[in-house]
Amino acid sequence: MTDELNEIYYSVYMFNFINEKKYIGITTYNPEKRKREHLSCSRKLKPQYILHKAIKLYGEKSFEMTILEKTKNKDELKLLEKKYIKEYNTYFENGNGYNMTYGGEGNFGYKFTEEMKLKMSQKRKELIKNNPEIIKKWKESMKNFWTEDKKLSMSILKIEQIKNNPEIIEKWKESMKNYWTEDKKEKQSLLKKEQFNKNPELAKEISEIQKIRGNTLEGKIRGNPKPFNVYTLNGEHIGMFDYVPFVVNYILNEQKLLNNITEKTLGNSIRRVLSGKRNNTHGFSFKYI
């Protein structure tokens, strides 16, 4: 960072979390910018480092940032990092912090060994096992994160990606062949049978869903779309679409033809019409070409 006299300073900073765990970091530029980078990494679907996983788990306002010391010397900066990690005991294996090394590497792209990754995984499993409320908090945070708008946007993005890169489907099929071994298929089948025997209502519900999806566009191979036309009940042609999410977006967001209905509800209703379960829905009919 730079002070009033335009002298270059490097900083050692600390994140102090609400669970009393800490993280020591160093930066050669503005600490607030470095903080924003950490927040950005925590917003990934599956953050790589335990610091970012902690931010994602507890929330972006779950910690305070403090500048511990400044220096003009990069080598001294590395020594200060080691000093404060030791002083605050923030190495992750000690259970008091989120630092993955003892510091001093001067490498923000640090690569973890397989042994260290295994230790991280085991500690995370133990943490969740001993604190089941963490899963509950995570599920609640996911409900707030995956809004209907975000789900629809993600669905449209995936469809576009597959349309422009049909080889993705082939790669996915190959990976599934390797994943679903005969032994794994048999175990999964036995597990589902046991689950359905204990909960026949769930079995019935899933059966109905599969019938609907199996006869609609969503049940077809996405690399080979089946177009359908959309009409109002008085016969006016609204347009032709390849995928259900596209027409949902068109009706609700682009043209705002309906109010007080979620994307999920409308999408499910459209699929029922396309599968022949209903003649029309919410003032529209849908027919495959």
RODO-2510 file (C-alpha; in nm, 4 decimals, decimal comma):
residues 289
     n   res          X          Y          Z
     1     m     0,0000     0,0000     0,0000
     2     t     0,1061     0,3679    -0,0350
     3     d     0,1051     0,6363     0,2382
     4     e     0,0726     1,0127     0,2081
     5     l     0,4356     1,0507     0,0985
     6     n     0,3857     0,7908    -0,1774
     7     e     0,6222     0,5466    -0,0070
     8     i     0,5556     0,1790    -0,0762
     9     y     0,4495    -0,0309     0,2235
    10     y     0,3595    -0,3990     0,2459
    11     s     0,1132    -0,5230     0,5054
    12     v     0,0534    -0,8139     0,7404
    13     y    -0,3172    -0,8460     0,8147
    14     m    -0,5388    -1,0643     1,0302
    15     f    -0,8970    -1,1859     0,9873
    16     n    -1,0603    -1,2403     1,3270
    17     f    -1,3730    -1,4610     1,2936
    18     i    -1,6800    -1,4777     1,5152
    19     n    -1,5809    -1,8331     1,6136
    20     e    -1,2559    -1,6838     1,7515
    21     k    -1,0442    -1,8473     1,4815
    22     k    -0,8024    -1,6269     1,2922
    23     y    -0,6166    -1,6030     0,9637
    24     i    -0,2870    -1,4241     0,9031
    25     g    -0,2136    -1,2955     0,5555
    26     i     0,0322    -1,0693     0,3756
    27     t    -0,0147    -0,8440     0,0765
    28     t     0,2050    -0,6236    -0,1392
    29     y    -0,0861    -0,3970    -0,2327
    30     n    -0,3931    -0,2406    -0,0734
    31     p    -0,5243    -0,4683     0,2080
    32     e    -0,8863    -0,3836     0,1263
    33     k    -0,8330    -0,5031    -0,2284
    34     r    -0,6829    -0,8258    -0,0923
    35     k    -0,9890    -0,8657     0,1320
    36     r    -1,2181    -0,8282    -0,1691
    37     e    -1,0195    -1,1003    -0,3472
    38     h    -1,0754    -1,3368    -0,0532
    39     l    -1,4482    -1,2594    -0,0568
    40     s    -1,4614    -1,3249    -0,4296
    41     c    -1,2934    -1,6654    -0,3844
    42     s    -1,5417    -1,7558    -0,1107
    43     r    -1,8334    -1,7047    -0,3508
    44     k    -1,7289    -1,9938    -0,5716
    45     l    -1,9533    -2,2981    -0,5667
    46     k    -1,6723    -2,5066    -0,4151
    47     p    -1,3994    -2,2863    -0,2641
    48     q    -1,0548    -2,4490    -0,2617
    49     y    -0,9005    -2,3109     0,0583
    50     i    -1,0345    -2,3494     0,4121
    51     l    -1,0243    -1,9724     0,4689
    52     h    -1,2665    -1,9217     0,1806
    53     k    -1,4759    -2,2174     0,2925
    54     a    -1,5035    -2,0559     0,6368
    55     i    -1,6136    -1,7233     0,4867
    56     k    -1,8736    -1,9037     0,2751
    57     l    -1,9958    -2,1011     0,5768
    58     y    -2,0173    -1,8213     0,8330
    59     g    -2,0873    -1,5272     0,6021
    60     e    -1,8958    -1,2311     0,4628
    61     k    -1,9592    -1,0252     0,7765
    62     s    -1,8369    -1,2993     1,0101
    63     f    -1,4867    -1,1539     1,0516
    64     e    -1,3008    -0,8270     1,1062
    65     m    -0,9803    -0,7270     0,9325
    66     t    -0,6893    -0,5781     1,1278
    67     i    -0,3560    -0,4515     0,9933
    68     l    -0,0911    -0,5931     1,2251
    69     e     0,2232    -0,4425     1,0792
    70     k     0,3698    -0,2687     0,7745
    71     t     0,7103    -0,2919     0,6132
    72     k     0,8938    -0,1733     0,3041
    73     n     1,0892    -0,4964     0,2700
    74     k     0,9384    -0,8061     0,1041
    75     d     1,1753    -1,0459     0,2768
    76     e     1,0824    -0,8965     0,6125
    77     l     0,7163    -0,9319     0,5144
    78     k     0,7580    -1,3101     0,4881
    79     l     0,9289    -1,3238     0,8278
    80     l     0,6500    -1,1181     0,9834
    81     e     0,3928    -1,3594     0,8420
    82     k     0,5690    -1,6520     1,0092
    83     k     0,5997    -1,4540     1,3329
    84     y     0,2290    -1,3725     1,3578
    85     i     0,1080    -1,7176     1,2518
    86     k     0,3152    -1,8562     1,5380
    87     e     0,2124    -1,5821     1,7808
    88     y    -0,1621    -1,6244     1,7183
    89     n    -0,1322    -2,0014     1,6650
    90     t    -0,3376    -1,9888     1,3430
    91     y    -0,2013    -2,2984     1,1673
    92     f    -0,5129    -2,5003     1,0825
    93     e    -0,3999    -2,8304     1,2332
    94     n    -0,3851    -2,6679     1,5764
    95     g    -0,7558    -2,5912     1,5553
    96     n    -0,7253    -2,2161     1,6133
    97     g    -0,7066    -2,0732     1,2641
    98     y    -0,7250    -2,1066     0,8885
    99     n    -0,3625    -2,0764     0,7772
   100     m    -0,2642    -2,3773     0,5672
   101     t     0,1122    -2,3257     0,6126
   102     y     0,3434    -2,1776     0,8741
   103     g     0,4041    -1,8797     0,6442
   104     g     0,7073    -1,7330     0,4762
   105     e     0,6594    -1,8994     0,1378
   106     g     0,5757    -1,5765    -0,0370
   107     n     0,3546    -1,7726    -0,2747
   108     f    -0,0158    -1,6904    -0,2873
   109     g    -0,0741    -1,9782    -0,5284
   110     y     0,0442    -2,2395    -0,2802
   111     k    -0,0239    -2,5976    -0,3934
   112     f    -0,1265    -2,8430    -0,1230
   113     t     0,0070    -3,1967    -0,1111
   114     e    -0,2343    -3,4898    -0,1295
   115     e    -0,1555    -3,5641     0,2354
   116     m    -0,2530    -3,2131     0,3376
   117     k    -0,5718    -3,2267     0,1295
   118     l    -0,6650    -3,5509     0,3068
   119     k    -0,6047    -3,3909     0,6477
   120     m    -0,8220    -3,0944     0,5478
   121     s    -1,0994    -3,3281     0,4351
   122     q    -1,0847    -3,5315     0,7569
   123     k    -1,0921    -3,2223     0,9766
   124     r    -1,3898    -3,0856     0,7860
   125     k    -1,5767    -3,4160     0,8246
   126     e    -1,5041    -3,4184     1,1995
   127     l    -1,6186    -3,0583     1,2288
   128     i    -1,9502    -3,1340     1,0573
   129     k    -1,9988    -3,4569     1,2538
   130     n    -1,9485    -3,2773     1,5863
   131     n    -2,1497    -2,9714     1,4832
   132     p    -2,4584    -3,0855     1,2848
   133     e    -2,6011    -2,7334     1,3035
   134     i    -2,3374    -2,6313     1,0466
   135     i    -2,5150    -2,8358     0,7787
   136     k    -2,8445    -2,6730     0,8728
   137     k    -2,6899    -2,3247     0,8383
   138     w    -2,5326    -2,4217     0,5061
   139     k    -2,8663    -2,5474     0,3688
   140     e    -3,0341    -2,2231     0,4727
   141     s    -2,7610    -2,0172     0,3057
   142     m    -2,8047    -2,2221    -0,0138
   143     k    -3,1795    -2,1523    -0,0119
   144     n    -3,1042    -1,7809    -0,0061
   145     f    -2,8288    -1,8162    -0,2683
   146     w    -3,0171    -2,0271    -0,5254
   147     t    -3,3076    -1,7961    -0,6014
   148     e    -3,5477    -1,8917    -0,8810
   149     d    -3,3904    -1,6228    -1,1003
   150     k    -3,0430    -1,7629    -1,0402
   151     k    -3,1583    -2,1204    -1,1100
   152     l    -3,3181    -2,0132    -1,4367
   153     s    -3,0104    -1,8146    -1,5416
   154     m    -2,7879    -2,1117    -1,4650
   155     s    -3,0163    -2,3447    -1,6592
   156     i    -3,0140    -2,1171    -1,9647
   157     l    -2,6360    -2,0793    -1,9414
   158     k    -2,5862    -2,4575    -1,9327
   159     i    -2,8201    -2,5094    -2,2267
   160     e    -2,6321    -2,2501    -2,4328
   161     q    -2,3012    -2,4076    -2,3363
   162     i    -2,4163    -2,7527    -2,4467
   163     k    -2,5673    -2,6211    -2,7724
   164     n    -2,2371    -2,4540    -2,8622
   165     n    -2,0246    -2,7466    -2,7405
   166     p    -2,2069    -3,0754    -2,8156
   167     e    -1,8908    -3,2702    -2,7311
   168     i    -1,9673    -3,1947    -2,3639
   169     i    -2,2485    -3,4491    -2,3740
   170     e    -2,0177    -3,7180    -2,5101
   171     k    -1,7547    -3,6470    -2,2447
   172     w    -2,0211    -3,6607    -1,9757
   173     k    -2,1502    -3,9947    -2,1066
   174     e    -1,7986    -4,1388    -2,1021
   175     s    -1,7388    -4,0179    -1,7469
   176     m    -2,0684    -4,1741    -1,6365
   177     k    -1,9679    -4,5092    -1,7899
   178     n    -1,6567    -4,5090    -1,5747
   179     y    -1,8416    -4,3882    -1,2655
   180     w    -2,1455    -4,6177    -1,2722
   181     t    -1,9853    -4,9579    -1,2434
   182     e    -2,2154    -5,2615    -1,2220
   183     d    -2,1357    -5,2952    -0,8521
   184     k    -2,2227    -4,9305    -0,7870
   185     k    -2,5457    -4,9596    -0,9869
   186     e    -2,6526    -5,2619    -0,7825
   187     k    -2,5776    -5,0906    -0,4512
   188     q    -2,7663    -4,7776    -0,5613
   189     s    -3,0634    -4,9877    -0,6705
   190     l    -3,0804    -5,1695    -0,3367
   191     l    -3,0510    -4,8396    -0,1502
   192     k    -3,3404    -4,6856    -0,3476
   193     k    -3,5610    -4,9918    -0,2990
   194     e    -3,5017    -4,9783     0,0750
   195     q    -3,5763    -4,6059     0,0795
   196     f    -3,8982    -4,6471    -0,1215
   197     n    -4,0157    -4,9409     0,0925
   198     k    -3,9874    -4,7208     0,3993
   199     n    -4,1543    -4,4250     0,2280
   200     p    -4,4110    -4,5327    -0,0371
   201     e    -4,5409    -4,1749    -0,0730
   202     l    -4,1955    -4,0602    -0,1825
   203     a    -4,1801    -4,3450    -0,4348
   204     k    -4,5142    -4,2395    -0,5826
   205     e    -4,4102    -3,8745    -0,6043
   206     i    -4,0806    -3,9546    -0,7782
   207     s    -4,2585    -4,1897    -1,0182
   208     e    -4,4945    -3,9110    -1,1273
   209     i    -4,2067    -3,6678    -1,1755
   210     q    -4,0164    -3,9183    -1,3886
   211     k    -4,3229    -3,9803    -1,6067
   212     i    -4,3543    -3,6083    -1,6727
   213     r    -3,9857    -3,5448    -1,7397
   214     g    -3,9430    -3,8573    -1,9478
   215     n    -4,2000    -3,7354    -2,1998
   216     t    -4,0875    -3,3759    -2,2194
   217     l    -3,7999    -3,1768    -2,3553
   218     e    -3,6211    -3,1910    -2,0217
   219     g    -3,6100    -3,5679    -2,0539
   220     k    -3,4623    -3,5596    -2,4036
   221     i    -3,0960    -3,5419    -2,4925
   222     r    -3,0065    -3,1755    -2,4552
   223     g    -2,7766    -3,1868    -2,7561
   224     n    -3,0821    -3,2680    -2,9738
   225     p    -3,3617    -3,0243    -2,8762
   226     k    -3,7237    -3,0784    -2,9753
   227     p    -3,8836    -2,7406    -3,0654
   228     f    -4,2372    -2,6509    -2,9617
   229     n    -4,4806    -2,3695    -3,0358
   230     v    -4,6530    -2,1508    -2,7775
   231     y    -5,0060    -2,0133    -2,8275
   232     t    -5,2548    -1,8118    -2,6275
   233     l    -5,5920    -1,9786    -2,5727
   234     n    -5,7451    -1,7631    -2,8494
   235     g    -5,4922    -1,9057    -3,0972
   236     e    -5,2364    -1,6237    -3,1104
   237     h    -4,8886    -1,7605    -3,1830
   238     i    -4,6401    -1,6395    -2,9210
   239     g    -4,3291    -1,8030    -3,0606
   240     m    -4,1241    -2,1189    -3,1077
   241     f    -3,8769    -2,2360    -2,8429
   242     d    -3,6226    -2,5145    -2,8020
   243     y    -3,6223    -2,5435    -2,4231
   244     v    -3,8689    -2,4886    -2,1401
   245     p    -3,6425    -2,2428    -1,9473
   246     f    -3,6314    -2,0202    -2,2576
   247     v    -4,0082    -1,9828    -2,2791
   248     v    -4,0348    -1,9361    -1,9012
   249     n    -3,7837    -1,6516    -1,9223
   250     y    -3,9675    -1,5026    -2,2206
   251     i    -4,3113    -1,5103    -2,0551
   252     l    -4,2111    -1,3954    -1,7069
   253     n    -3,9073    -1,1746    -1,7524
   254     e    -3,8873    -1,0448    -2,1090
   255     q    -4,2561    -0,9870    -2,1883
   256     k    -4,3961    -1,0015    -1,8313
   257     l    -4,7100    -1,1774    -1,9567
   258     l    -4,7820    -1,3341    -1,6164
   259     n    -4,7574    -1,2173    -1,2566
   260     n    -4,7568    -1,3864    -0,9167
   261     i    -4,6057    -1,7144    -1,0373
   262     t    -4,2562    -1,8517    -0,9924
   263     e    -4,0325    -1,9795    -1,2709
   264     k    -4,0359    -2,3246    -1,1148
   265     t    -4,4164    -2,3464    -1,1006
   266     l    -4,4612    -2,2260    -1,4583
   267     g    -4,1863    -2,4567    -1,5867
   268     n    -4,3434    -2,7621    -1,4224
   269     s    -4,6870    -2,6679    -1,5604
   270     i    -4,5469    -2,6303    -1,9126
   271     r    -4,3824    -2,9720    -1,8899
   272     r    -4,7150    -3,1255    -1,7920
   273     v    -4,8795    -2,9739    -2,1012
   274     l    -4,5998    -3,0953    -2,3293
   275     s    -4,6246    -3,4450    -2,1795
   276     g    -5,0005    -3,4566    -2,2428
   277     k    -5,1004    -3,4386    -1,8751
   278     r    -5,2792    -3,1066    -1,9318
   279     n    -5,4287    -2,9262    -2,2308
   280     n    -5,3086    -2,5794    -2,1337
   281     t    -5,1813    -2,3783    -1,8397
   282     h    -5,2029    -2,0183    -1,7230
   283     g    -5,3650    -1,9058    -2,0475
   284     f    -5,1209    -2,0739    -2,2854
   285     s    -5,0930    -2,3982    -2,4819
   286     f    -4,7687    -2,5692    -2,5845
   287     k    -4,7307    -2,8092    -2,8767
   288     y    -4,4294    -2,9926    -3,0114
   289     i    -4,3566    -2,9293    -3,3797
***
